[in-house]
Amino acid sequence: MKKTLLALALIAPLASCTATERGAGIGAATGAVIGGVATNSVGGAAAGAVIGGVAGVLIAQADRQGYCIYRDRYGRRYEARCR
């Protein structure tokens, strides 16, 4: 029961975040765990958190709401408002 409440307390604040903020938070948390396990040091966890956070932001921004990816007649991709 305590683990469930702890998990809910850690996940609930993400409900009010934007997609970019959620991506940064999840990326930073995952990066910190992987960096800490891989290096067995606090410095590795910090570096993993930074790298994971940046990657999470970049991934979240790639999927902008209201925009679609189209191809012109030459096969080039471009982004514009969805029709």
Backbone torsions as a table, in degrees:
resi	resn	phi	psi	omega
1	MET	NA	-41.3	-179.8
2	LYS	-64.5	-38.3	179.4
3	LYS	-66.0	-37.6	178.7
4	THR	-65.3	-44.2	178.4
5	LEU	-65.2	-39.2	178.1
6	LEU	-64.8	-44.1	178.4
7	ALA	-62.6	-42.3	178.5
8	LEU	-64.1	-40.4	179.5
9	ALA	-66.1	-31.1	179.7
10	LEU	-82.7	-29.7	-176.7
11	ILE	-90.1	-33.0	-175.4
12	ALA	-56.1	-40.6	179.7
13	PRO	-62.0	-22.1	179.6
14	LEU	-72.0	-15.0	-177.3
15	ALA	-65.0	-29.9	-177.9
16	SER	-95.6	4.8	-178.4
17	CYS	-87.8	157.3	173.4
18	THR	-76.0	170.6	179.7
19	ALA	-61.7	-37.1	179.7
20	THR	-66.4	-42.5	179.2
21	GLU	-66.5	-40.5	177.1
22	ARG	-63.3	-42.4	179.0
23	GLY	-61.2	-41.5	178.9
24	ALA	-66.2	-43.3	-179.2
25	GLY	-65.2	-46.1	-179.7
26	ILE	-67.8	-40.4	178.5
27	GLY	-64.0	-41.8	179.8
28	ALA	-66.6	-42.2	179.5
29	ALA	-64.4	-45.0	179.5
30	THR	-64.9	-43.3	178.8
31	GLY	-62.9	-38.0	179.0
32	ALA	-65.2	-42.2	179.7
33	VAL	-65.2	-48.0	-178.8
34	ILE	-64.6	-43.8	179.2
35	GLY	-64.1	-39.6	179.2
36	GLY	-67.9	-41.1	179.5
37	VAL	-69.3	-41.3	-176.1
38	ALA	-68.1	-39.0	-176.0
39	THR	-104.1	-15.6	-177.7
40	ASN	57.9	38.2	178.5
41	SER	-146.5	160.0	178.2
42	VAL	-69.6	-36.5	178.7
43	GLY	-61.6	-40.6	177.8
44	GLY	-65.7	-38.1	177.6
45	ALA	-66.3	-39.9	178.7
46	ALA	-65.7	-43.7	178.1
47	ALA	-63.9	-41.5	177.4
48	GLY	-62.9	-37.9	178.9
49	ALA	-64.9	-42.3	179.5
50	VAL	-65.2	-48.9	-178.9
51	ILE	-63.6	-43.8	178.9
52	GLY	-64.7	-38.6	178.4
53	GLY	-64.7	-44.0	178.2
54	VAL	-64.5	-43.4	178.9
55	ALA	-63.1	-39.9	178.8
56	GLY	-62.9	-40.2	178.1
57	VAL	-65.1	-45.0	-178.9
58	LEU	-63.4	-40.4	179.4
59	ILE	-68.2	-41.2	-178.9
60	ALA	-67.2	-35.2	-179.7
61	GLN	-75.5	-18.9	-179.5
62	ALA	-67.6	-24.5	-177.8
63	ASP	-108.7	75.0	-178.3
64	ARG	-77.7	131.2	-179.7
65	GLN	-73.1	138.9	179.0
66	GLY	89.8	-5.6	178.9
67	TYR	-117.6	142.3	178.4
68	CYS	-123.1	158.9	177.5
69	ILE	-101.7	124.9	-179.7
70	TYR	-118.0	166.0	174.0
71	ARG	-121.2	136.4	175.1
72	ASP	-83.8	-178.1	-174.9
73	ARG	-69.0	-11.5	176.7
74	TYR	-96.4	1.2	178.3
75	GLY	89.8	0.8	179.6
76	ARG	-77.0	139.6	179.2
77	ARG	-88.5	141.6	172.8
78	TYR	-146.2	160.2	-176.3
79	GLU	-112.5	132.9	178.7
80	ALA	-150.2	168.1	177.6
81	ARG	-57.7	140.0	179.0
82	CYS	-66.1	144.7	-178.9
83	ARG	-83.5	NA	NA
